[in-house]
Amino acid sequence: MAIATVNPATGETLKTFDALNAGELEDRLVLAERAFQEHRTTSFAHRAELLHKAAELLEADQESIARTMTTEMGKPLAAARAEVAKCVKAMRWYATRAEELLADEAPDPADVRDSGAARALVRYRPLGTVLAVMPWNFPLWQVVRFAAPALMAGNTGLLKHASNVPQTALYLEELFRRAGFPRGCFQTLLIGSGAVEDVLRDPRIAAATLTGSEPAGRSVAAIAGDEVKKTVLELGGSDPYLVLPSADLDKAAATGVRARVQNNGQSCIAAKRFIVHTDVHDAFAERFTAGMAALTVGDPMDEGTDVGPLASEQGRSDLEELVDDAVHRGARAMCGGRRPPRHPAGWFYEPTVLTGVTPGMRIHHEEAFGPVATLYRVADLDEAVAVANDSPFGLSSNAWTRDAAEQERLVRDLQAGGVFFNGMTASHPGLPFGGAKRSGYGRELSGHGIREFCNITTVWYGPQD
């Protein structure tokens, strides 16, 4: 895939970039190692000052970088602005809390006395340079939620971003440089996916984090495992959205529409499989389908647009294949199911609701990365849980019920990294984020996320006399 900005609303190639050659890549690895040796010894107060400055600069750049993201991957401009604001919030959260999150931990002296220790503690030390392989769908947020905690922990970062968002990737390097981080502390590598293995195997790389597809995660995990290097993976998701009889159907349907089409439907934590109790199925389906059909598809730069184009022509083709396979095997499109005739240029697809989906259809088990929802009717809570868990993925989940017993059952039995009741799944700096099963392992955000790339060090002190 060429490293280029291609406007998905028009299909026009706006700007292309050359990949780094071997010498340029080596220079950046050298610089990253040197920066780590400097950055790891700085104080939390100094790092916080730099990260606060980065947040201030990003906030000032909100409109310009939002337009860059919209141009590169097609998200509605309002959503791009919100993404910038979310990144600013996360930077400030980690700048304020990192020192507390990574404070020394002292076990009870009685617990370690029989080891001969006069005292002992646990200290969190940085690992080194972390390679981040990141996707295009949230081109700013996916990077910041790694970079903010990693830099505050004393690590340095190398970013291999998706090839279709190069301008956003280069902006991030420039942002941290402008904020005053040491030269080489955070760098963007304009390289193709074929160059990732050599970088990851380089001894100057301490660990890796990847957000992306399951095949990409398998590849990075296999290479890192061969090199015995730590990885965190956030992969695909096909999140269930359960609606049970006690739900507020108006709110559940309206929120379900937003949950499905956020980021033009291209979000790992977007609700994708709507699993509805038979007692409320028809009423919910009517509301939900009407909401999906009423969305405005169009130019993502237009303030009135709800759903913009998919980020790539291949992405739309993949989505069409899933829908066509389902319809061919007996599913029915209650709305959508085609390219919008009003937008012959660009990679648009209508918001779609499919019913009659069965396990023999690809879309039952594969992730639909676009504005396509599948709707299931279930007889009871047991069947709802069974359908929800009948997926190779386990990123997050939503459930609409006001019954406390049902909520406890779902927390116990849903196979996912999160369970959100009566609201929409979202990531937040203060809450751990990650999945189960083939959605990956490890956690981002919160204290769990900042500790992922730390050397958790036992410090033991013997008697002094």
C-alpha positions as semicolon CSV with decimal commas, in nm:
position;residue;x (nm);y (nm);z (nm)
1;M;0,000;0,000;0,000
2;A;0,141;0,339;-0,101
3;I;0,208;0,592;0,174
4;A;-0,038;0,855;0,060
5;T;-0,328;1,081;0,147
6;V;-0,625;0,970;-0,063
7;N;-0,952;1,153;0,002
8;P;-1,211;0,875;0,054
9;A;-1,497;1,111;-0,028
10;T;-1,365;1,157;-0,382
11;G;-1,103;0,887;-0,441
12;E;-0,850;1,159;-0,528
13;T;-0,484;1,111;-0,433
14;L;-0,379;1,438;-0,272
15;K;-0,024;1,373;-0,157
16;T;0,227;1,088;-0,162
17;F;0,529;1,022;0,058
18;D;0,852;0,828;0,017
19;A;0,927;0,552;0,263
20;L;1,236;0,583;0,478
21;N;1,542;0,414;0,332
22;A;1,762;0,183;0,542
23;G;2,000;0,459;0,643
24;E;1,722;0,695;0,749
25;L;1,556;0,421;0,951
26;E;1,884;0,340;1,128
27;D;1,929;0,705;1,216
28;R;1,590;0,710;1,382
29;L;1,662;0,396;1,583
30;V;1,988;0,547;1,706
31;L;1,808;0,867;1,798
32;A;1,535;0,681;1,985
33;E;1,790;0,492;2,197
34;R;1,980;0,810;2,280
35;A;1,658;0,989;2,370
36;F;1,556;0,705;2,601
37;Q;1,881;0,727;2,796
38;E;1,806;1,094;2,858
39;H;1,430;1,077;2,903
40;R;1,427;0,784;3,149
41;T;1,619;0,988;3,408
42;T;1,389;1,291;3,400
43;S;1,141;1,362;3,678
44;F;0,768;1,308;3,658
45;A;0,723;1,681;3,709
46;H;0,935;1,757;3,402
47;R;0,756;1,500;3,186
48;A;0,420;1,634;3,303
49;E;0,521;1,986;3,206
50;L;0,604;1,868;2,854
51;L;0,285;1,664;2,817
52;H;0,071;1,953;2,940
53;K;0,238;2,168;2,677
54;A;0,161;1,908;2,408
55;A;-0,204;1,911;2,517
56;E;-0,212;2,289;2,498
57;L;-0,067;2,287;2,146
58;L;-0,304;2,014;2,030
59;E;-0,601;2,205;2,165
60;A;-0,492;2,512;1,970
61;D;-0,454;2,300;1,655
62;Q;-0,794;2,136;1,692
63;E;-0,956;2,265;1,373
64;S;-0,658;2,214;1,144
65;I;-0,571;1,862;1,255
66;A;-0,940;1,764;1,259
67;R;-0,965;1,866;0,894
68;T;-0,652;1,667;0,816
69;M;-0,801;1,353;0,972
70;T;-1,130;1,400;0,786
71;T;-0,945;1,448;0,459
72;E;-0,731;1,138;0,512
73;M;-0,985;0,884;0,641
74;G;-1,331;1,034;0,600
75;K;-1,472;1,067;0,952
76;P;-1,730;1,349;0,989
77;L;-1,563;1,675;1,086
78;A;-1,756;1,699;1,412
79;A;-1,627;1,353;1,509
80;A;-1,272;1,456;1,422
81;R;-1,298;1,761;1,647
82;A;-1,428;1,538;1,927
83;E;-1,134;1,303;1,877
84;V;-0,890;1,589;1,923
85;A;-1,066;1,697;2,243
86;K;-1,050;1,340;2,374
87;C;-0,675;1,328;2,311
88;V;-0,624;1,656;2,496
89;K;-0,817;1,515;2,792
90;A;-0,608;1,197;2,801
91;M;-0,280;1,388;2,784
92;R;-0,381;1,604;3,078
93;W;-0,509;1,304;3,271
94;Y;-0,177;1,120;3,245
95;A;0,030;1,434;3,301
96;T;-0,158;1,487;3,628
97;R;-0,176;1,126;3,751
98;A;0,127;0,935;3,620
99;E;0,347;0,995;3,924
100;E;0,077;0,862;4,155
101;L;0,002;0,565;3,930
102;L;0,369;0,466;3,921
103;A;0,453;0,543;4,282
104;D;0,666;0,293;4,473
105;E;0,463;0,021;4,643
106;A;0,574;-0,107;4,982
107;P;0,449;-0,448;5,095
108;D;0,361;-0,506;5,457
109;P;0,696;-0,564;5,639
110;A;0,547;-0,873;5,804
111;D;0,492;-1,028;5,461
112;V;0,861;-1,007;5,364
113;R;1,033;-1,040;5,699
114;D;1,098;-1,411;5,653
115;S;1,291;-1,327;5,333
116;G;1,550;-1,155;5,550
117;A;1,450;-0,808;5,429
118;A;1,461;-0,509;5,653
119;R;1,229;-0,353;5,399
120;A;1,127;-0,400;5,037
121;L;0,943;-0,212;4,768
122;V;0,818;-0,240;4,411
123;R;0,928;0,024;4,161
124;Y;0,799;0,084;3,807
125;R;1,084;0,159;3,569
126;P;1,059;0,229;3,194
127;L;1,138;-0,050;2,949
128;G;1,289;0,149;2,660
129;T;1,171;0,227;2,310
130;V;0,824;0,096;2,228
131;L;0,718;0,035;1,868
132;A;0,354;0,131;1,807
133;V;0,179;-0,010;1,500
134;M;-0,141;0,188;1,467
135;P;-0,453;0,193;1,244
136;W;-0,624;0,467;1,049
137;N;-0,971;0,469;1,205
138;F;-0,888;0,691;1,503
139;P;-0,556;0,822;1,371
140;L;-0,493;1,060;1,660
141;W;-0,661;0,887;1,955
142;Q;-0,515;0,541;1,900
143;V;-0,165;0,691;1,912
144;V;-0,218;0,930;2,202
145;R;-0,364;0,663;2,427
146;F;-0,033;0,477;2,386
147;A;0,202;0,773;2,371
148;A;0,080;0,971;2,671
149;P;0,131;0,693;2,928
150;A;0,444;0,558;2,760
151;L;0,618;0,896;2,761
152;M;0,508;0,971;3,117
153;A;0,654;0,636;3,227
154;G;0,991;0,738;3,079
155;N;0,978;0,533;2,760
156;T;1,034;0,657;2,407
157;G;0,812;0,575;2,111
158;L;0,838;0,490;1,743
159;L;0,516;0,510;1,546
160;K;0,446;0,302;1,239
161;H;0,110;0,446;1,141
162;A;-0,131;0,325;0,873
163;S;-0,013;0,420;0,526
164;N;-0,328;0,618;0,446
165;V;-0,288;0,873;0,729
166;P;0,071;0,997;0,679
167;Q;-0,003;1,364;0,744
168;T;-0,166;1,286;1,079
169;A;0,132;1,065;1,166
170;L;0,385;1,336;1,086
171;Y;0,181;1,591;1,279
172;L;0,211;1,378;1,593
173;E;0,590;1,369;1,576
174;E;0,597;1,743;1,527
175;L;0,353;1,799;1,815
176;F;0,573;1,625;2,072
177;R;0,883;1,800;1,936
178;R;0,714;2,140;1,966
179;A;0,614;2,057;2,322
180;G;0,981;2,018;2,416
181;F;1,027;1,643;2,445
182;P;1,391;1,543;2,378
183;R;1,477;1,500;2,012
184;G;1,397;1,141;1,918
185;C;1,161;1,084;2,211
186;F;0,868;1,030;1,977
187;Q;0,923;0,967;1,607
188;T;0,707;0,869;1,312
189;L;0,843;0,601;1,080
190;L;0,711;0,631;0,726
191;I;0,762;0,267;0,636
192;G;0,551;-0,006;0,479
193;S;0,419;-0,304;0,672
194;G;0,695;-0,520;0,523
195;A;0,957;-0,325;0,719
196;V;0,794;-0,381;1,059
197;E;0,958;-0,716;1,130
198;D;1,314;-0,585;1,102
199;V;1,232;-0,292;1,331
200;L;1,064;-0,515;1,587
201;R;1,357;-0,756;1,589
202;D;1,607;-0,475;1,644
203;P;1,756;-0,505;1,995
204;R;1,693;-0,135;2,056
205;I;1,318;-0,200;2,051
206;A;1,202;-0,313;2,394
207;A;0,834;-0,384;2,329
208;A;0,547;-0,329;2,089
209;T;0,184;-0,230;2,090
210;L;-0,055;-0,286;1,802
211;T;-0,410;-0,181;1,735
212;G;-0,548;-0,333;1,417
213;S;-0,662;-0,649;1,247
214;E;-0,631;-1,001;1,381
215;P;-0,382;-1,106;1,109
216;A;-0,161;-0,806;1,185
217;G;-0,178;-0,886;1,556
218;R;-0,083;-1,249;1,499
219;S;0,218;-1,142;1,294
220;V;0,347;-0,889;1,546
221;A;0,284;-1,123;1,839
222;A;0,471;-1,408;1,666
223;I;0,774;-1,192;1,589
224;A;0,779;-1,038;1,936
225;G;0,739;-1,381;2,093
226;D;1,035;-1,508;1,896
227;E;1,235;-1,214;2,030
228;V;1,087;-1,247;2,383
229;K;0,949;-0,893;2,380
230;K;0,639;-0,765;2,554
231;T;0,333;-0,684;2,340
232;V;-0,011;-0,534;2,392
233;L;-0,270;-0,611;2,124
234;E;-0,607;-0,447;2,063
235;L;-0,758;-0,627;1,768
236;G;-1,101;-0,662;1,612
237;G;-1,438;-0,653;1,777
238;S;-1,794;-0,755;1,696
239;D;-1,957;-0,616;2,005
240;P;-2,301;-0,738;2,112
241;Y;-2,575;-0,492;2,205
242;L;-2,834;-0,666;2,419
243;V;-3,182;-0,520;2,466
244;L;-3,396;-0,684;2,735
245;P;-3,758;-0,623;2,838
246;S;-3,689;-0,364;3,109
247;A;-3,496;-0,139;2,868
248;D;-3,601;0,214;2,779
249;L;-3,657;0,134;2,411
250;D;-3,645;0,491;2,283
251;K;-3,307;0,550;2,444
252;A;-3,179;0,205;2,355
253;A;-3,265;0,252;1,987
254;A;-3,130;0,606;1,960
255;T;-2,809;0,512;2,137
256;G;-2,783;0,198;1,927
257;V;-2,782;0,404;1,607
258;R;-2,498;0,622;1,738
259;A;-2,314;0,315;1,868
260;R;-2,329;0,145;1,529
261;V;-2,235;0,433;1,299
262;Q;-1,977;0,610;1,511
263;N;-1,675;0,684;1,294
264;N;-1,878;0,576;0,988
265;G;-1,917;0,236;1,150
266;Q;-1,540;0,180;1,147
267;S;-1,473;0,130;1,516
268;C;-1,362;-0,185;1,693
269;I;-1,589;-0,102;1,986
270;A;-1,890;-0,004;1,776
271;A;-2,199;-0,209;1,857
272;K;-2,242;-0,449;1,567
273;R;-2,471;-0,735;1,674
274;F;-2,807;-0,625;1,817
275;I;-2,952;-0,907;2,025
276;V;-3,309;-0,830;2,131
277;H;-3,551;-1,016;2,357
278;T;-3,858;-1,132;2,166
279;D;-4,094;-0,937;2,395
280;V;-3,946;-0,605;2,275
281;H;-3,788;-0,710;1,947
282;D;-4,044;-0,564;1,706
283;A;-4,076;-0,232;1,889
284;F;-3,698;-0,193;1,909
285;A;-3,645;-0,299;1,548
286;E;-3,894;-0,042;1,424
287;R;-3,726;0,241;1,616
288;F;-3,372;0,130;1,537
289;T;-3,430;0,078;1,165
290;A;-3,603;0,414;1,132
291;G;-3,309;0,581;1,302
292;M;-3,056;0,413;1,076
293;A;-3,255;0,497;0,761
294;A;-3,284;0,863;0,864
295;L;-2,909;0,924;0,881
296;T;-2,757;1,169;0,635
297;V;-2,480;1,018;0,423
298;G;-2,252;1,268;0,256
299;D;-1,944;1,488;0,248
300;P;-1,769;1,446;0,584
301;M;-1,668;1,813;0,578
302;D;-2,036;1,909;0,577
303;E;-2,157;1,988;0,929
304;G;-2,490;1,816;0,853
305;T;-2,338;1,480;0,762
306;D;-2,395;1,186;0,997
307;V;-2,208;0,918;0,800
308;G;-1,918;0,980;0,566
309;P;-1,737;0,740;0,333
310;L;-1,547;0,429;0,431
311;A;-1,176;0,494;0,454
312;S;-1,076;0,286;0,155
313;E;-1,219;0,127;-0,157
314;Q;-1,106;-0,215;-0,031
315;G;-1,286;-0,157;0,297
316;R;-1,611;-0,092;0,117
317;S;-1,565;-0,397;-0,102
318;D;-1,505;-0,615;0,205
319;L;-1,823;-0,483;0,366
320;E;-2,026;-0,538;0,049
321;E;-1,908;-0,899;0,033
322;L;-2,031;-0,965;0,388
323;V;-2,371;-0,811;0,317
324;D;-2,409;-0,984;-0,020
325;D;-2,317;-1,320;0,132
326;A;-2,577;-1,277;0,407
327;V;-2,853;-1,173;0,168
328;H;-2,768;-1,459;-0,068
329;R;-2,805;-1,701;0,224
330;G;-3,142;-1,565;0,333
331;A;-3,087;-1,250;0,539
332;R;-3,303;-0,943;0,465
333;A;-3,196;-0,580;0,453
334;M;-3,452;-0,375;0,646
335;C;-3,278;-0,062;0,520
336;G;-2,969;0,015;0,315
337;G;-2,764;-0,268;0,173
338;R;-2,615;-0,077;-0,119
339;R;-2,398;0,212;-0,231
340;P;-2,596;0,537;-0,212
341;P;-2,685;0,646;-0,567
342;R;-2,649;1,013;-0,470
343;H;-2,276;0,965;-0,413
344;P;-2,126;0,786;-0,714
345;A;-1,776;0,911;-0,630
346;G;-1,601;0,814;-0,311
347;W;-1,639;0,502;-0,096
348;F;-1,982;0,548;0,057
349;Y;-2,217;0,278;0,184
350;E;-2,570;0,317;0,317
351;P;-2,647;0,250;0,684
352;T;-2,785;-0,103;0,681
353;V;-2,984;-0,329;0,914
354;L;-2,986;-0,704;0,842
355;T;-3,231;-0,951;0,993
356;G;-3,248;-1,327;0,962
357;V;-2,874;-1,370;1,014
358;T;-2,770;-1,729;1,087
359;P;-2,442;-1,895;1,190
360;G;-2,380;-2,010;0,833
361;M;-2,334;-1,653;0,715
362;R;-1,992;-1,490;0,720
363;I;-2,120;-1,176;0,892
364;H;-2,228;-1,384;1,192
365;H;-1,863;-1,449;1,283
366;E;-1,667;-1,182;1,093
367;E;-1,638;-0,816;1,189
368;A;-1,843;-0,578;0,973
369;F;-1,625;-0,266;0,958
370;G;-1,877;-0,014;0,834
371;P;-2,235;0,105;0,900
372;V;-2,400;-0,241;0,892
373;A;-2,592;-0,382;1,190
374;T;-2,717;-0,737;1,238
375;L;-3,039;-0,785;1,434
376;Y;-3,118;-1,105;1,627
377;R;-3,436;-1,214;1,807
378;V;-3,383;-1,422;2,123
379;A;-3,630;-1,594;2,353
380;D;-3,468;-1,525;2,690
381;L;-3,155;-1,415;2,874
382;D;-2,985;-1,751;2,832
383;E;-3,017;-1,732;2,455
384;A;-2,905;-1,368;2,456
385;V;-2,583;-1,462;2,635
386;A;-2,525;-1,758;2,406
387;V;-2,563;-1,546;2,090
388;A;-2,348;-1,268;2,237
389;N;-2,066;-1,512;2,312
390;D;-2,093;-1,690;1,977
391;S;-1,811;-1,482;1,832
392;P;-1,435;-1,517;1,809
393;F;-1,409;-1,162;1,943
394;G;-1,454;-1,026;2,293
395;L;-1,366;-0,659;2,298
396;S;-1,661;-0,496;2,473
397;S;-2,037;-0,530;2,509
398;N;-2,352;-0,326;2,573
399;A;-2,666;-0,430;2,757
400;W;-2,989;-0,245;2,815
401;T;-3,163;-0,368;3,128
402;R;-3,267;-0,209;3,456
403;D;-3,284;-0,546;3,631
404;A;-2,999;-0,577;3,882
405;A;-2,998;-0,958;3,871
406;E;-2,970;-0,954;3,492
407;Q;-2,684;-0,705;3,514
408;E;-2,490;-0,926;3,755
409;R;-2,550;-1,229;3,533
410;L;-2,416;-1,043;3,229
411;V;-2,105;-0,919;3,410
412;R;-2,038;-1,278;3,509
413;D;-2,109;-1,445;3,175
414;L;-2,036;-1,209;2,884
415;Q;-1,696;-1,288;2,733
416;A;-1,565;-0,937;2,681
417;G;-1,321;-0,682;2,817
418;G;-1,604;-0,448;2,913
419;V;-1,975;-0,451;2,991
420;F;-2,160;-0,121;2,950
421;F;-2,515;-0,095;3,086
422;N;-2,776;0,144;2,950
423;G;-2,524;0,346;2,754
424;M;-2,272;0,327;2,473
425;T;-1,930;0,165;2,494
426;A;-1,654;0,423;2,498
427;S;-1,290;0,445;2,603
428;H;-1,190;0,681;2,884
429;P;-0,846;0,763;3,030
430;G;-0,950;0,647;3,376
431;L;-1,082;0,306;3,269
432;P;-0,880;0,009;3,138
433;F;-0,942;-0,074;2,774
434;G;-0,883;-0,407;2,601
435;G;-1,042;-0,735;2,511
436;A;-1,062;-1,110;2,547
437;K;-1,044;-1,400;2,301
438;R;-0,925;-1,289;1,955
439;S;-0,974;-0,923;2,040
440;G;-0,627;-0,926;2,191
441;Y;-0,459;-0,904;2,529
442;G;-0,318;-0,648;2,765
443;R;-0,479;-0,319;2,856
444;E;-0,450;0,041;2,750
445;L;-0,549;0,349;2,952
446;S;-0,587;0,387;3,330
447;G;-0,316;0,269;3,569
448;H;-0,322;-0,072;3,402
449;G;-0,222;0,084;3,070
450;I;0,071;0,289;3,197
451;R;0,216;-0,015;3,378
452;E;0,208;-0,238;3,067
453;F;0,539;-0,099;2,945
454;C;0,719;-0,081;3,276
455;N;0,980;-0,307;3,432
456;I;0,805;-0,401;3,756
457;T;1,113;-0,414;3,978
458;T;1,147;-0,575;4,321
459;V;1,382;-0,377;4,546
460;W;1,503;-0,563;4,856
461;Y;1,702;-0,410;5,143
462;G;1,883;-0,632;5,393
463;P;1,964;-0,529;5,747
464;Q;2,202;-0,237;5,768
465;D;2,401;-0,361;6,071
